[in-house]
């Protein structure tokens, strides 16, 4: 089976690429190599004959047509997206272009390819999205996002992803394109680009810098280990029901403050400070505009239909993640010089010029 993965040099996409190749699938990694992409993410499979790389922008229809014609994929897994909420607040235009226009280009390219080949039954277009499209939940643990939760995006990022989800559903209903959709909770793990919360905390502790937490740290997220997510995505791409959406959650809800304190405790054990604990570095900063209070996934559909459940608890996953960053400074050190990394983003709400 040949799988075309868009955004395969990114965090989640590269996890899918590595896992798919390890399972014997031929994989084409299509990536524009924008600021958050890193080809080092796929170094473990780069020399494997099952792996191929194509540098292309998902908005470039001629380039996409060429890639599809050259590689003739059986499955498309569309992960390429701008995904950082704070960056979407500062520069929403990039999110509209990549997440909406880019998804439109991918859908049209995939539809043309599918039709020209006689609409093969096995072809699938798997669109990977986020639970942020559903908005915010109250603290009540009985309330969870399901596949039927109404969309209520609160940031330019989540609004752009909601729009892309609607496009994918429309292409299925209007043109019959065989699609599968999935919406996931917060991912973490190895190769996580160092502008997101968990790598920021790990790398700031190692540098002796403050650990910034938005607001009072009470915002709750459901944390999904990225390799568990990759496993679920491959399952859905091959066995998910056409036209159906699936929520993928880690079943690991934690407040941001609890999460940061857990990372500090792991580092206190693995790499103790000369004086005090890493938790002494925690500081509280002005909250993000429109910061959603809680995300929590009900994963019963993928569990009941396909037998999938996450295998890694957040404590286990954080331990693996911290150890990986301690052992892979040669991966993350160069990324700290990229634009915006290490800066507070999303605080300036002035309109773009």
N, C-alpha and C positions, 0 to 999 in steps of 0.2 A: 504494500500500500504506500502511495506517495502522498505526503502531507505538505501543503504550503502553509507556513507560519508567518504571518505578518508581525513585525515587531519582535523578531526572534533574537535580537541582540539586547533586548530590554530585560527587566527583572523577571517577570512572569513568563514572557515569551521564551527566554533562554532556558528556563526550567523545563518548559514543554519540549523544546528542541533536544535538550540533553536526554530527557526521559524517553522520548519517542525513538531516538537513534539507538538507545540502549536496548529497546524492545524490538529492534529489527526493522523499523519503518524507515523508508527513504524520506528525507526531510529537506525541503527548500526553505531557507531562511531569507525572507524578504524584509529589508530594513533600510531606512533612509539614513541611519546613523546620525540622528540629531543628538542634542546635548546629553540625554540620559542613556543613550545606547553605548554599549561597550562590547566589542568583539571578543575581548578576553572572557566574557561570560560563557562563550561556547568553545573555549580552548579545549576542554576535555573531548570534544567530538570533531574538532575542526579538520583533522586528518582522516576521519572515517570516510570510506567511499560512499556511505549512505547519506552523507551531508553535502549540501551545496549552498552557496551564499549568493544572493543577488542584491546589490545596492540599488534601491529605487524608492521613489516617493509614492505613497498610496494615492496621491491626487493626480499622478501622471498616467493617464489612460494608455498612451502608446507603449510606455515602458511596462505597464501591467500586462497588456495584451501580449507583448513579447515574452514575458516571463511565463505566463500561462501556456502559450503555444510551445515554448521550449521544453517545459517540464511536465505538462499535462497532469496536474494533480488530481487525485481522487477526492481529497478533502481539503478544504480551506479553513484554517483556524485564524480568525481575525482578531489579533491582540494589539496591533499598532494603535497607539493613542497617546495624546497628551493627558497626564494623569495627576499632576500635582495641584491640589486645590489652591494653595497660596499663589502659585504662578498664574492660575486662572483668574485670580482676583486682580493681579497686576497687569496681565496681558490676555484678556479673553479672546482676542482675535485668533490667536494661534490654535485655541481649542475648537473654535468654530470651524476653522479650515481643516484641521487634521481629523477631528472626531466626527464631524458631520459631512463635510465635502469629501473627505478621504473615504468614509464608509460608503457614501454614494458611488464613488468611483470603483471601489472594490465590488459592490453589488452589481453594477452594470458590467464590469469586466467578467465577473463570475457568471452572470446570466448569459452573456454572449457566448462564452466558452461552453457552458452547459447546453445551450440550444444548438450550437454548431456541431456538437458531438452526439446529437440525437437524444438529449435529456437522459443520460444514463441513470439508472435507479440508485446506484450506490453513491452518487455524488452528494456531498454535504457542504454547506456553508455554515460554519460554527462561529457565531458572534459572541465574543467574551466581553461582559460588561460588569457593572458594580452595583452594590446594594445602595450606594448613595443616591441613585435615581428615585428611591422611595421616600426620601426626606428624613425626618427625625422621629424617633420613638420616645415615649415617656419612660420613666424608670421601671415601670411595672414589668417584672420578668415574664409574665404571661403573654405580653404583647410582643410579637415577632413579625418580621417581614416574611410574607409568603409570596408565591408567584402571582397571586391575585391582588396584592397590595396596590392601591392606586399610586401612580407616579406623583411625586411632589418634590422635585429637585430644588435645592436652595443655593447652589453656587454655579458660576459659569461652567465649571468642570462637570458637575452632575447634570446640569441642563443639556450640555452638549452630548453626554453619554445617553441621556434619556432620548434625545432626538435621534441618535444613531440606532437605538433599540427600535424606535417606531419605524424608521426606514426599513430595517431588516424584516419586521413583521409585515410591512406593506408589500415588500417585494415577494414575500411568500404568498400573501393573499391575492395580489394582483397578477403576478407572473407565474406563480407556482414554484418559485425557486425553493429547493429543499433546504431549509434552514433549521438550525438548533440555536437557542440562545441560553446563556447562563449569566447569572449575577452573583458575584462573590463578595464575601466580607473582606476585611483588611488583611492583606498578605504581609508576610515577613519571612526572613530567612537569609541564606547566603546570596551574595551578589546583589543585595538590595542597595539601590543608588543612594549615596550618602546625603540626601536632603530630606528623607522621610524620618519620622519620629525615632524608630528603633535604632537605625544606624547613627543618627545624630547623637543620641544619648550615649551609645557605645564609644563613638569617636571623641565626643567631648570629654568623657571621663578619662580616656587615655591621654588627652591633651591637658587635663586639669582645668578645663573650662566649665562654666556654669551649665546646668541642665535646664533649659527653658521649658516650662509647662504652661500651656495656654489656660487662662482663667484660673480656676481653683483645682484643675485636674480631675474634675468629676465626670467629664465626658467619657462615655462607655463605647467600646468597640469590641466586635467579635473577631478574634485573631485566628487566622488560617495560615498554617505553615505552607510555604510556597510549593514544596514538593508534594504535599498532599493535594494541593490545588491542581498541579500539573497532572497528577494521577486521575483526578475527577474529570478534568477537561478531556483527556484522551478517551476516557470511558464514554463521555457524552458525545464526542465527535464520531465515535464508531457505533454506539448503541443507543444514543438518545433518540427519542421519537421526533420525527420531522414535524416542524411547526410548533414545537413545545419549548417552553422555557423552564429552567431549573435553577434553583437557588443553591449555592454552595457555601456552607458556613463551617467555621472551625469548632463551634460549640465551646468556645473559650472566651466568654465575656470578661473584660477587665476594665476598670477605669484607667485613664491615662496615668494617674498618679500611682496606682497599684503596679502598673506595667513598669514604670520607670524605677520604682523601688525594687522590684524583682530583678531587673537588670543590675542595679547597684549591688544587691546582695550576691549575685553570681560573680561579679567582678571583685567584690571584697574577698571572695574565696579564691578566685583564680589568679588575681593580680592585685594584692592588697596595697592600699595607699601607705605612705610612710607615716602619715598622721590622720586620724579620723577615718570616716567612711565615705564612700562615694555619694551617699545620700546627702551629705553636707553640701554638695554642689547644686542641689535642686533650688531653682528660683521660679517664681510665678510671674508671667508676663501678660500684657494686655491680650485679651482673647481675640481670636480670629473673627472677622466679620461674618455673621450668619453661621456660626459654628454649631453644627447639629449635635444634639445632646446625646443621642444613643442610636447605634445600629445593632441589630441582632437578627440573625437569620434562622428561619425554620427550614431545615434541610430535609424534611420528611419525604418530599417527592423523589429526590435522587436516592434516598435510602430505601424507600419502599419499592420503587420501580427497578432500580439497578443494583441495590445492595451496597452502596458506597457510604462509608463514614470516615471522618478524619481519623488518622492513626496517631497523631502527635498532639500531646497536651501543650498548652502555652509554656509551662515550666520547662518541659523537655525541649521544645523548640527554641526557646530563648537560650538555654544552655548550649545547644548546638550552634546557634547563631553567634553568640558571644565568642565561643571557641573559634569559629570560622574567621571572624574579624581579627582575633588575636593572631591567628596563623597566616593571614593573607594581607599583610600590610602592602605588599607589592601590587595588589589589585586596587585597594581603595585610596592609597596615597596620591596617585596621579589625578584621581577624579576630584579631589578637593580644590583643584585649580580651575575647574570649569565654572562658567558664568552662573552666579547666583548661589552656588553651594557655600554654605556657612553663613549666609546672610538671612536676616529676617525678611521674608517675602509676604505679600498679602496684606500689609498694614497700610500701604499708600493707596487710597481709594480715588485719587484724582483720575478723571477720564483720560483715556489714551488720546494722543494728538493725531 
